[in-house]
Amino acid sequence: MIDLHTHSLFSDGALIPAELVQRARAKGYEGIAITDHADRSNLDWIIPRIVRFCETCKKKGALQVVPGVELTHVDPEDISSLTREARKLGATLVVVHGETIVEPVQPGTNRAALEAGVDIVAHPGLISKTDVVLAKEKGIVLEISSRKGHSLTNGHVAKLAKEVGASLILNTDAHSPEDLIDPAQALRVVLGAGLTESDWKKMITNARNLLEKFFLKK
């Protein structure tokens, strides 16, 4: 299991990064990204701390821990500049909190994230086909979520991504220990979105490719 969208106490998660990683390790995770919620007010506080923690994880076993951030509820016109700033601060993985149907995310957020060249658009809700095509063209991954609420539109995202040929990934958006899932539950979420076991294998490959992107940079 590779999970590239999780949260710690640095935003609204329940666990400090060390416990989050240890619980993922205990579940047999192969890789995890810590992607706490950020906007312009806390970007420069969160990312250096996540980066520092991830540096300490390199010598502690096989679990790969990636420093990231989830730009959340920011104005669409700010996403591009915040993405650049986040990368300068050391966030290897930039996720944008997409237009989920269970939160009042500003319209245009999905498109702005894609145009900014982020890595993952999280739970992009009722994303348009035009935006899914753009995701494919730019090599940006769209998220299938196991998180309650956000998962309601998994079927829509999966259907368009399959039709267009855009890349998908499965993440938990974990905020607490019970949000972390095992591979069997991950597969059930994928099948529940109308995808196949073959699609799940491709999603694992997409996640591994993002992990390799990080470690090649190092």
Secondary structure, 3 states (H helix, E strand, C coil): CEEEEECCCCCCCCCCHHHHHHHHHHCCCCEEEECCEECCCCHHHHHHHHHHHHHHHCCCCCCEEEEEEEECCCCHHHHHHHHHHHHHHCCCEEEEECCCCCCCCCCCHHHHHHHHCCCEEECCCCCCHHHHHHHHHHCCEEEEECCCCHHHHHHHHHHHHHHHCCCEEEECCECCHHHCCCHHHHHHHHHHCCCCHHHHHHHHHHHHHHHHHHHHHC
